[in-house]
Amino acid sequence: MRWQGRRESENVEDRRSAGVPGLGGLRLGGGLGVGGVLVALVLGWLLGINPLALLGMMEATGPAPDSRSVPAQSLPADDSMGRFVAVVLADTEDVWNQIFSRAGADYREPRLVLFRGATSTACGRGQAAMGPFYCPADERVYIDLEFFDTLRQRLGAPGDFAQAYVIAHEVGHHVQRLLGITDRVESMRARVSEAQFNALSVRLELQADCFAGVWAHHTERSKQVLEHGDLDEALRAAAQIGDDTLQRRTQGQVVPESFTHGTSAQRARWFRRGWEGSSVQACNTFEAREL
Protein backbone atom coordinates (compact mmCIF):
# COMPACT_ATOMS: atom_id res chain seq x y z
CA MET A 1 0.00 0.00 0.00
CA ARG A 2 1.40 3.38 -1.01
CA TRP A 3 0.94 5.48 2.09
CA GLN A 4 4.16 7.43 2.70
CA GLY A 5 4.01 11.17 2.18
CA ARG A 6 0.23 11.40 2.17
CA ARG A 7 -2.11 13.35 4.44
CA GLU A 8 -2.24 12.28 8.08
CA SER A 9 -5.39 12.65 10.13
CA GLU A 10 -5.40 15.16 12.97
CA ASN A 11 -7.87 12.93 14.85
CA VAL A 12 -5.19 10.68 16.34
CA GLU A 13 -4.54 10.68 20.08
CA ASP A 14 -1.20 9.23 21.08
CA ARG A 15 -1.37 7.94 24.67
CA ARG A 16 1.49 5.48 24.37
CA SER A 17 3.70 7.49 26.74
CA ALA A 18 0.88 8.47 29.09
CA GLY A 19 1.23 5.45 31.34
CA VAL A 20 -1.58 3.13 32.32
CA PRO A 21 -4.31 5.19 34.01
CA GLY A 22 -6.16 3.66 36.91
CA LEU A 23 -4.13 0.44 37.06
CA GLY A 24 -1.65 1.28 39.80
CA GLY A 25 0.52 -1.72 40.51
CA LEU A 26 -1.81 -4.28 38.93
CA ARG A 27 -0.05 -6.90 36.84
CA LEU A 28 -2.13 -7.78 33.84
CA GLY A 29 -2.78 -11.47 33.44
CA GLY A 30 -1.51 -12.63 36.80
CA GLY A 31 2.05 -13.17 35.66
CA LEU A 32 1.49 -13.62 31.93
CA GLY A 33 2.28 -10.00 31.28
CA VAL A 34 0.65 -7.82 28.62
CA GLY A 35 2.03 -9.91 25.75
CA GLY A 36 0.69 -13.16 27.16
CA VAL A 37 -2.73 -11.68 27.88
CA LEU A 38 -2.79 -10.23 24.37
CA VAL A 39 -2.43 -13.68 22.86
CA ALA A 40 -4.92 -15.26 25.27
CA LEU A 41 -7.72 -12.70 25.06
CA VAL A 42 -7.41 -11.29 21.56
CA LEU A 43 -8.71 -14.62 20.26
CA GLY A 44 -11.76 -14.10 22.47
CA TRP A 45 -12.26 -10.73 20.78
CA LEU A 46 -11.87 -12.23 17.34
CA LEU A 47 -14.23 -15.07 18.19
CA GLY A 48 -16.93 -12.52 18.82
CA ILE A 49 -16.79 -12.10 22.57
CA ASN A 50 -17.39 -8.41 23.11
CA PRO A 51 -14.11 -7.34 24.71
CA LEU A 52 -15.83 -4.76 26.90
CA ALA A 53 -18.24 -7.38 28.22
CA LEU A 54 -15.37 -9.83 28.60
CA LEU A 55 -13.66 -7.52 31.05
CA GLY A 56 -16.85 -6.36 32.78
CA MET A 57 -16.75 -2.95 31.19
CA MET A 58 -20.28 -2.43 29.87
CA GLU A 59 -21.43 -0.15 32.68
CA ALA A 60 -23.28 2.95 31.56
CA THR A 61 -20.62 5.11 33.11
CA GLY A 62 -16.90 4.62 33.32
CA PRO A 63 -13.66 6.51 33.68
CA ALA A 64 -13.51 9.63 31.59
CA PRO A 65 -11.31 9.36 28.51
CA ASP A 66 -7.72 10.36 29.12
CA SER A 67 -7.46 13.96 27.98
CA ARG A 68 -3.74 13.77 27.34
CA SER A 69 -3.17 13.49 23.62
CA VAL A 70 -0.66 14.30 20.92
CA PRO A 71 -1.91 15.38 17.48
CA ALA A 72 -0.95 13.10 14.63
CA GLN A 73 1.38 15.67 13.14
CA SER A 74 3.44 15.54 16.33
CA LEU A 75 4.18 11.85 16.01
CA PRO A 76 7.95 11.21 15.89
CA ALA A 77 9.40 11.18 12.40
CA ASP A 78 10.60 7.60 12.88
CA ASP A 79 7.22 6.35 14.13
CA SER A 80 6.27 4.64 10.89
CA MET A 81 3.40 2.61 12.35
CA GLY A 82 1.83 5.63 14.03
CA ARG A 83 2.04 7.60 10.80
CA PHE A 84 0.65 4.68 8.82
CA VAL A 85 -2.40 4.58 11.09
CA ALA A 86 -2.83 8.35 10.74
CA VAL A 87 -2.77 8.08 6.94
CA VAL A 88 -5.31 5.25 6.86
CA LEU A 89 -7.59 7.18 9.22
CA ALA A 90 -7.30 10.21 6.93
CA ASP A 91 -8.34 8.05 3.99
CA THR A 92 -11.43 6.88 5.88
CA GLU A 93 -12.27 10.52 6.65
CA ASP A 94 -12.02 11.47 2.98
CA VAL A 95 -14.23 8.60 1.86
CA TRP A 96 -16.96 8.86 4.49
CA ASN A 97 -17.11 12.66 4.41
CA GLN A 98 -17.75 12.42 0.68
CA ILE A 99 -20.36 9.65 0.98
CA PHE A 100 -22.25 11.41 3.78
CA SER A 101 -22.07 14.74 1.95
CA ARG A 102 -23.59 13.23 -1.18
CA ALA A 103 -26.47 11.98 0.98
CA GLY A 104 -27.00 15.46 2.42
CA ALA A 105 -25.59 14.59 5.84
CA ASP A 106 -22.55 15.50 7.90
CA TYR A 107 -19.96 12.90 8.82
CA ARG A 108 -18.73 13.27 12.38
CA GLU A 109 -15.16 12.04 12.28
CA PRO A 110 -14.12 9.58 15.00
CA ARG A 111 -10.90 9.87 16.92
CA LEU A 112 -8.38 7.06 17.01
CA VAL A 113 -6.40 6.41 20.17
CA LEU A 114 -2.98 4.79 20.13
CA PHE A 115 -2.20 3.30 23.52
CA ARG A 116 0.13 0.82 25.10
CA GLY A 117 -1.02 -1.77 27.61
CA ALA A 118 -4.20 -0.11 28.86
CA THR A 119 -6.09 3.16 28.75
CA SER A 120 -9.33 4.69 30.00
CA THR A 121 -12.35 5.00 27.72
CA ALA A 122 -15.94 6.13 28.09
CA CYS A 123 -16.84 2.43 27.98
CA GLY A 124 -14.49 1.60 30.84
CA ARG A 125 -10.90 0.46 30.95
CA GLY A 126 -9.48 -0.67 27.64
CA GLN A 127 -6.64 -3.17 27.50
CA ALA A 128 -4.28 -4.31 24.77
CA ALA A 129 -5.56 -7.86 25.27
CA MET A 130 -8.89 -6.80 23.78
CA GLY A 131 -7.46 -6.09 20.36
CA PRO A 132 -8.67 -3.04 18.39
CA PHE A 133 -12.16 -1.91 19.37
CA TYR A 134 -14.63 0.91 18.90
CA CYS A 135 -16.29 2.58 21.89
CA PRO A 136 -19.60 4.16 20.80
CA ALA A 137 -19.90 6.17 24.02
CA ASP A 138 -16.92 8.38 23.12
CA GLU A 139 -16.81 7.63 19.37
CA ARG A 140 -13.19 6.53 19.47
CA VAL A 141 -11.31 3.64 17.93
CA TYR A 142 -8.67 2.18 20.27
CA ILE A 143 -5.59 0.32 19.06
CA ASP A 144 -2.49 -1.03 20.73
CA LEU A 145 -0.16 -1.41 17.75
CA GLU A 146 1.20 -4.69 19.10
CA PHE A 147 -2.00 -6.22 17.74
CA PHE A 148 -0.59 -5.93 14.25
CA ASP A 149 2.24 -8.25 15.32
CA THR A 150 -0.39 -10.75 16.46
CA LEU A 151 -2.27 -10.35 13.18
CA ARG A 152 0.88 -11.07 11.21
CA GLN A 153 2.64 -13.66 13.31
CA ARG A 154 -0.13 -15.64 15.00
CA LEU A 155 -3.17 -15.16 12.81
CA GLY A 156 -1.41 -15.54 9.47
CA ALA A 157 -2.52 -12.23 7.97
CA PRO A 158 0.57 -10.13 7.17
CA GLY A 159 0.73 -6.93 5.14
CA ASP A 160 -0.01 -3.25 5.54
CA PHE A 161 -3.32 -3.48 3.71
CA ALA A 162 -4.45 -6.20 6.14
CA GLN A 163 -3.73 -3.71 8.91
CA ALA A 164 -5.59 -0.99 7.04
CA TYR A 165 -8.59 -3.32 6.75
CA VAL A 166 -8.66 -3.71 10.54
CA ILE A 167 -8.77 0.07 10.99
CA ALA A 168 -11.39 0.50 8.28
CA HIS A 169 -13.55 -2.21 9.89
CA GLU A 170 -13.53 -0.38 13.24
CA VAL A 171 -14.35 2.90 11.50
CA GLY A 172 -17.18 0.97 9.85
CA HIS A 173 -18.65 0.48 13.31
CA HIS A 174 -18.53 4.25 13.77
CA VAL A 175 -20.45 4.69 10.52
CA GLN A 176 -23.04 2.23 11.84
CA ARG A 177 -23.38 4.31 14.98
CA LEU A 178 -23.94 7.50 12.99
CA LEU A 179 -26.57 5.76 10.85
CA GLY A 180 -28.39 4.52 13.97
CA ILE A 181 -27.79 0.87 13.11
CA THR A 182 -25.80 0.05 16.24
CA ASP A 183 -28.49 1.36 18.57
CA ARG A 184 -31.24 -0.54 16.74
CA VAL A 185 -29.34 -3.80 17.02
CA GLU A 186 -28.47 -3.22 20.68
CA SER A 187 -32.14 -2.48 21.46
CA MET A 188 -32.96 -6.06 20.43
CA ARG A 189 -30.67 -7.64 23.02
CA ALA A 190 -33.32 -8.01 25.72
CA ARG A 191 -36.04 -9.07 23.28
CA VAL A 192 -34.45 -12.04 21.55
CA SER A 193 -32.62 -15.19 22.54
CA GLU A 194 -28.86 -15.34 22.77
CA ALA A 195 -28.64 -17.29 19.51
CA GLN A 196 -30.88 -14.76 17.75
CA PHE A 197 -28.81 -11.85 19.04
CA ASN A 198 -25.63 -13.61 17.91
CA ALA A 199 -27.16 -13.80 14.45
CA LEU A 200 -27.82 -10.05 14.53
CA SER A 201 -24.25 -9.46 15.67
CA VAL A 202 -22.99 -11.45 12.67
CA ARG A 203 -24.92 -9.16 10.33
CA LEU A 204 -23.56 -6.10 12.14
CA GLU A 205 -19.97 -7.31 11.83
CA LEU A 206 -20.33 -8.36 8.19
CA GLN A 207 -21.72 -4.92 7.41
CA ALA A 208 -18.63 -3.34 8.99
CA ASP A 209 -16.53 -5.61 6.75
CA CYS A 210 -18.55 -4.41 3.78
CA PHE A 211 -18.06 -0.78 4.79
CA ALA A 212 -14.32 -1.49 4.90
CA GLY A 213 -14.62 -2.70 1.31
CA VAL A 214 -16.45 0.51 0.36
CA TRP A 215 -13.58 2.48 1.88
CA ALA A 216 -11.02 0.43 -0.06
CA HIS A 217 -12.88 0.96 -3.35
CA HIS A 218 -13.13 4.73 -3.05
CA THR A 219 -9.60 5.16 -1.70
CA GLU A 220 -8.13 3.22 -4.61
CA ARG A 221 -10.32 5.01 -7.13
CA SER A 222 -9.31 8.47 -5.95
CA LYS A 223 -5.70 7.89 -4.87
CA GLN A 224 -4.44 4.71 -6.56
CA VAL A 225 -2.76 3.45 -3.40
CA LEU A 226 -2.97 -0.32 -3.90
CA GLU A 227 0.02 -2.39 -4.87
CA HIS A 228 0.08 -5.92 -6.23
CA GLY A 229 -1.36 -8.32 -3.66
CA ASP A 230 -2.90 -5.69 -1.39
CA LEU A 231 -6.50 -6.72 -1.99
CA ASP A 232 -5.56 -10.32 -1.29
CA GLU A 233 -4.03 -9.20 2.02
CA ALA A 234 -7.33 -7.72 3.15
CA LEU A 235 -9.31 -10.75 1.98
CA ARG A 236 -6.87 -13.07 3.77
CA ALA A 237 -7.20 -11.05 6.99
CA ALA A 238 -10.99 -11.17 6.76
CA ALA A 239 -10.86 -14.94 6.22
CA GLN A 240 -8.36 -15.60 9.00
CA ILE A 241 -10.62 -14.01 11.60
CA GLY A 242 -13.79 -15.84 10.62
CA ASP A 243 -15.60 -17.51 13.51
CA ASP A 244 -15.30 -20.98 12.01
CA THR A 245 -11.56 -20.69 11.37
CA LEU A 246 -10.83 -19.33 14.84
CA GLN A 247 -13.06 -21.85 16.63
CA ARG A 248 -11.46 -24.71 14.74
CA ARG A 249 -8.02 -23.39 15.65
CA THR A 250 -8.70 -22.70 19.32
CA GLN A 251 -11.24 -25.34 20.37
CA GLY A 252 -11.07 -27.97 17.65
CA GLN A 253 -14.73 -27.75 16.71
CA VAL A 254 -17.16 -25.30 15.13
CA VAL A 255 -20.35 -24.15 16.89
CA PRO A 256 -22.35 -22.11 14.34
CA GLU A 257 -24.98 -20.88 16.81
CA SER A 258 -22.22 -19.14 18.77
CA PHE A 259 -20.94 -17.20 15.75
CA THR A 260 -20.99 -13.42 16.24
CA HIS A 261 -18.72 -12.19 13.42
CA GLY A 262 -19.42 -14.58 10.54
CA THR A 263 -17.51 -17.35 8.82
CA SER A 264 -14.27 -16.83 6.95
CA ALA A 265 -16.08 -17.09 3.63
CA GLN A 266 -18.76 -14.60 4.73
CA ARG A 267 -16.27 -12.03 5.98
CA ALA A 268 -14.23 -12.15 2.80
CA ARG A 269 -17.41 -12.14 0.69
CA TRP A 270 -18.85 -9.02 2.32
CA PHE A 271 -15.57 -7.14 2.15
CA ARG A 272 -15.49 -7.93 -1.56
CA ARG A 273 -19.13 -6.91 -1.92
CA GLY A 274 -18.29 -3.49 -0.50
CA TRP A 275 -15.28 -3.28 -2.79
CA GLU A 276 -17.36 -4.12 -5.86
CA GLY A 277 -20.61 -2.40 -4.89
CA SER A 278 -18.88 0.74 -3.58
CA SER A 279 -21.95 2.03 -1.71
CA VAL A 280 -23.69 1.85 1.65
CA GLN A 281 -26.70 0.35 -0.12
CA ALA A 282 -24.58 -2.60 -1.23
CA CYS A 283 -23.93 -3.43 2.43
CA ASN A 284 -27.45 -4.11 3.68
CA THR A 285 -26.65 -7.34 5.46
CA PHE A 286 -29.85 -7.12 7.51
CA GLU A 287 -32.06 -7.75 4.50
CA ALA A 288 -29.80 -10.26 2.78
CA ARG A 289 -31.38 -13.72 2.52
CA GLU A 290 -27.99 -15.37 2.38
CA LEU A 291 -24.84 -14.08 4.03
MARNUZA-881962 format. One record per residue: residue in one letter; x, y, z of N, C-alpha, C, O in turn. Coordinates in steps of 0.05 Angstrom, whole numbers, plus 5000, padded with zeros to 4 digits. Each point is the difference from the previous one (the first is absolute). Layout:
<recs>
aXYZXYZXYZXYZ/...
</recs>
This chain:
<recs>
m501749765000498350245000501850255000501850025017/r497650164964501650254999498950205020497950124994/w503449925028498950185020501950225008499250205011/q503449764984501950215009499650264986499450014976/g500950215039499850264989497250114995499750214989/r498349645019497350094996498850125026501349995021/r496450134976498850155023499549825024499249774997/e501550345027499549865025497750135014499850245001/s498549605011497750105015501050155025502049935012/e496550284995500550145024498349895023500250095023/n498349704972498349885020501349755014498649825007/v504050194995501449795014500950095027501250225002/e498249635019501050065027502249795006499549764999/d502850335008502249835007500349995030501150185012/r498049605000500349975029502149795008500149915023/r501650024958501949795005502050065022501249825012/s499350444993501950085021498650115024501250115018/a496149864983498550115022499749825024498750085020/g502549694979499849815022497449854998498650014980/v500749845041497649845000498250105022500249935023/p497950254969498350135020498249805015498849824989/g501250225038498149855016500849725007498549855012/l504050064979500749735005501949975025500149785011/g501250434996501849995023502149784996501349994979/g498949845041502049794998499049734990501349805002/l496350204986498849754991501649884977500850144981/r499849605021501349864979497949874983498549835009/l501450244966498049884982500649714996502349924995/g495649925008500249724993501249825021500549774996/g499950345028501049835022502649874994500349765007/g501650384981502649894995500649944971502349974992/l495550034991500549974972501250244987501549984981/g497950255031501050254988498150084977498349854991/v502150404999498250114979500149824975498049954988/g504449975004500349844976498549745002498649924981/g501649945042498649755003497050035001498549844988/v500550375025497150055001499050074972497849934992/l503950224993499250074972499449764984497949984987/v503849825015499649754984497649865010498449894984/a501250095043497949855011497250124995498149864994/l501750405008497450134999499350114973497650044994/v504350024989499450114974498449804984498450074983/l502149675021498549804986497150005009498249954984/g501350125042497350035009498650234986497749984992/w503850245004498950224985499349924971497950074990/l504049794998499649924972497749804997498749984979/l501049855042497849814999497350125004498049864998/g501950395008497450145002499250065028497950115005/i503849835015499450085027500550305003502350094996/n495750065010500350295002502250055021499649935023/p502650204969502250035019499250175025501149965021/l497150234975499150165023498449835020500450025024/a497949804965498549825017501949805013499649935023/l502449984962501949805010501450105025500549845018/l500050424983501550115023498150155019501050155017/g496449804980498150135019499950304997500050145020/m500049954955500350294996497550134987500350224989/m497449655012497750104985498350185018497650054993/e503450055029498450185017499450254984501450084982/a496450055026499150244985502050235004500350174982/t501149835041502050205004502649875005500149775009/g502050374986502749895004501950235003499250234999/p503449715003502050215003499950184975499649914978/a500850355027500050194978502449944982502149925010/p497650124964502349964982502450175009499750235009/d502649664988502550145006500250244982499949984976/s500350265036500150244984502750064988500350184983/r501749685026502750044990500349894972499549764996/s501250404985500249904972502150154985500750235008/v500249654971502050134982498849994972499449784991/p500350454996499050004973501749824981502449965005/a496449944974501449824983502550134988502049864996/q497950404998502350124988502350025019502350064991/s497349895034502250015020501249725005501849985016/l497349824969501249745003502950014992500650154981/p501249715032502850004993500449934970498549844989/a503550274999500549964972500649704994499449904978/d501749965042500749724996497849815008500449765001/d497350355007497749835009498449924975497950114995/s503149704990498749934975497349885004498250054984/m501449785037497449885004497950215008497749994991/g503150205027498250215008499150164976497750074997/r504250004986499450164976498349844980498350124987/f502249625011498449844982497150005009498250044984/v501349935042497350015011498750264994497650024993/a503950205010498950274996499350044971498050134994/v503549754987499450034972497549844993498250094986/v501549665025497749844994497550145012497950004987/l502350115037497750145011499250234983497750064996/a504350094993499450224983498549914975498250134991/d502649644998498649894977497149945006498350054984/t501249835040497249955008498550265002497650014993/e503650195018498750265002499250114973497750094996/d504149894985499550104973497649864987498250124988/v501849615015497949844987497350055013498150054986/w501849935041497450025013498950295000497650045000/n504250165001499050274997498650044973497950134998/q503349764981498950024974497349854997498150114989/i501849655022497649844998497750135015497850024990/f502850075035497950135016499150264986497650065000/s504350094990499450264987498149964976498150154996/r502449644988498349954977497249925009498150044985/a501649865039497449935011498750235015497849975011/g503550264989498950235013500450005030498450135015/a503649724995500449985029502950075006501750014983/d498850045043502750065009501249755012498749865015/y503850094979501549785012501650105024501750184997/r497749725026501450075025502449825003499749765005/e502750354991502449834999500649885027499950155020/p500849604981500849885026502850075006501650084982/r499249885043502850025007501149725004498649825006/l504050164989501349745003502250035021501750184998/v498249655022501950015022502149784998499349774999/l503250315000502249825003500849985029500550205013/f499649554997500749975028501849765003500349844982/r500850135041501849775006499149885027500150135020/g499249624979499349865024497150035008498449814999/a500850435010497350065008499550304999501950165000/t495649914999499250285000497150035009498549805000/s500750435008497250055008498450084976501050134982/t496549785018498150074978497350065013499649955024/a498650164961497350065010498449745003497950005012/c503249784979498749745004501349855023499249775006/g502850355007501449865021503049984993500950134981/r500449705033502949964995500549834976498949784997/g502750324984500749854977502849885003501850135011/q498649624980502549875003501049894973498349944983/a504350045014501149904975499049724994499749934976/a499749915045499149734995497449984985499349794989/m499250445010497450004987500350024969498049964986/g504350115005500350054971498850274994499050145018/p501049954956498850254993497049995005498749804996/f500250435013497150015005499050284997501550195001/y495949834995498650264998498250045024498549825007/c501850415006498250075023498050204990500750234995/p496749695003498050194990499550235019499150224991/a501449745035499450215019501850254997499150225006/d503349744984501850244995500850024971501550184993/e497449644990500550014971503049994994501050164984/r500449665029502849974995500749714993498849815010/v503150164973501249744994502549985016501650185001/y498849595012502449965017501749774989499049794993/i503650265005501849804989502750015015501350215003/d499549565007502749955009501449884975499249784991/l502950354999501249924975501349725001500649894980/e499850005044501049735002498149804988500849784993/f496650305004498149824988500849934971499549774991/f501750414996500849944972502249794999500149854980/d501550125041501949785001498549745003500749804988/t497250205029498349765003498649934974499949764993/l499150444993498749954975501849874980499349814985/r503250285014502049904981501149735008500149814985/q500850175041501549775008498349765009500749774995/r497050295018498449785012497549944985498949785001/l500150424985497549964985500449964970498049964985/g504550065006500649944972498950204981499249934977/a500750335030499050204982501950244999499450215012/p502949764975501950214998499350214980498249974984/g503250265016499750204980498750265010498349995018/d502550234971499050265009497050044992498650135015/f500649754963497250034993498249835018497650075004/a503449715007498549855020499650175025497850005012/q504350154995499750185023498150234995498450075017/a501750034958498150214993497149905001498250155008/y501449604984497349895001499049995029497650065004/v504149885015499249995028499050275009497950035013/i503650184980499350275007497350084986498350115013/a501549834962497650074985497649855010497850125000/h502549645010497849855012499050145025497650025004/e504350075013499150135025498750274993498150075014/v502950074967498750254991497249944989498250155002/g501649614986497349914990498049995023497750064996/h503249865027498250005023499250285008497750045009/h504150154987499250285005497950094981498150145007/v502249794968498050074979497349885008497950134998/q502149625012497549885009498750155023497650035001/r504150075016498950165023498750264989497850075008/l503550064974498950254989497449954985498250174999/l501649604988497649934985497849895018497749954990/g502850015036498049905018499749705001498349895013/i503449974971499849714998500849875026498749815009/t503550285003501049885025497950015022499549805013/d499250434990498050025021497649824995498949895019/r500350084956497749834994500649715006498349855010/v504150074983500849725006500249965031499049805010/e502350385004500349985029497249995014499749875020/s498450284969497350005012498649734999498149965014/m502949864969498849744998501149805020498949785003/r503250295011501449815017498149875021500149765004/a498250405008498349905021497449874989498549885016/r501150134958497549914989500349744984498049884991/v504550025006500449764984501849815016501250085020/s498949684971501849805013502950064994500650174983/e501149705032502950044995500849924972501550154987/a497549635003500649914973499050204980501450064980/q496250055024498950204981501750265001500450124979/f500549965044501650245002502749954987501150184988/n500049585016502549944986499850034970501850104987/a495849815003499650024971499950294991501050074979/l497850105038500050294994502850115001500750174983/s500849755036502850095002501649924976501750164991/v497849604998501449924975499450204978501850084986/r495749995011499350194979501250275004500850144981/l499449945044501350265007502950004992501150184988/e500349605019502949984995500549974970501950124989/l496549734997500349974971499550264986501350064979/q496950105031499650274988502450175004500750154982/a500649845041502450155005502249914981501650164990/d498549585004501949904980499450124973501850084985/c495649935008499250114975500750294998500950104979/f498750055043500750285000503050044996500950194987/a500749625024502950014995500649974970501850124990/g496649704997500449974971499250254985501350074980/v496650075029499250254987502350205003500750144981/w500549885043502250185004502349934981501250184987/a499549565010502249924983499450074971501850104986/h495849865005499250074972500550304994501350074981/h497650105036500150294995502950105004500850194986/t500649705033502850095004501749934976501650174991/e498149594998501549924977499250174975501750084984/r495749965014499150154976501050295000500750104979/s499550025044500850285001503050045003501150214993/k500349595019502850055007501949794988502550045002/q496549744987501649794989502349925019502350034994/v496949875029501949935021500749705001501949935013/l496549904974500549725002502349904983500550104978/e501049725034502149864986499249714995498149915011/h503549954973499449734993499749835026501850005017/g496049864986499649835023498650125023499249875019/d500350404980498850135023497149915005499349945023/l499250034956497249925004499949715012498349945017/d503549904974500249735011500750005030499149835015/e502550364993500750035028497650055017499649885021/a498750304970497550075015498149765001498949945020/l500849924957498349774999501049785017498549855013/r504250114988501249805017499550065030499449835016/a500950434991499550085028497149955007499449905022/a498750174961497249965005499549705004498449925018/a502849914966499649715001501249885026498949825012/q503550284995501449895023498650065027500549865019/i497850344981498650065025497049934999498350115014/g501049704968497349894999499549835025501949875010/d495750124999499349855024500749704997501149885019/d498350014958500549714996503049945001500849815012/t500850354975502949964999501250035029501649835008/l497550375006501150045027499149795020501549915017/q496050014981499049795018501449744994500749855019/r499750094956501449754993502950005010501049805009/r500250444990502850025009500249995030501949885011/t496250245003500350035029498649785017500949945022/q496949954967498549805015499549744986498849825010/g502250174965499949754985497349924989499749794988/q498350385015497349954989498650264994500850215011/v497249784972498650244992497249995011498649804997/v500550425015497350025012498650244987500250225010/p498449734968498850224984498250185016500050244995/e498449655024498150175014501550205018498750195010/s503949774995501550195016501450214984501350185011/f498549814962501350194983499050285006497550045003/t504250164998499250285003501350184979499250234998/h502749674987501450164979499649894972500450154981/g498949605016499749884974502249824993502250015012/t497349814969502149814991502150144984499850234992/s502449635003502250104984498950084972500650214990/a497949614999498950054973498250245000500150174981/q498249865039498250235002501550265003499350204987/r502749805030501550255005501450104974500050234994/a501349584993501350074975498050094979500550184985/r497249675014498050064980498950285003499650144981/w499849945044498850275004502050224997499350224992/f503249735015502150204993500050044970500150234990/r500049554995500050024971497550144989500150144980/r497649805033497550134991500250305003499150154982/g502149945040500350295003502050114980499550224989/w502649635005501950084980498850034973500550194985/e497849625007498850004974497550174998499550134979/g498949885043497650164999500450295006498550174990/s503649905026500950275004498050195013500450244999/s497549655014498050185012498949885026500249765004/v498750415012498749915025497749814994499649805014/q499050264964497749834993500849714993498549825004/a504050154987500949734993500649845025500449754998/c499550375026500849875025497749955018500449985025/n497249994965497749955017499949705007498449854989/t503250085030500149725009497449925015499449765001/f499250435009497649945016497649914983498149885011/e502050174963497949914983500949784981498549914983/a504150025019501049794983498949735008500149925024/r498949924957498949745005502349805007499749835017/e502550214969502349835005502450175005500550204986/l501049735035502450155007502549894987502250105004/
</recs>
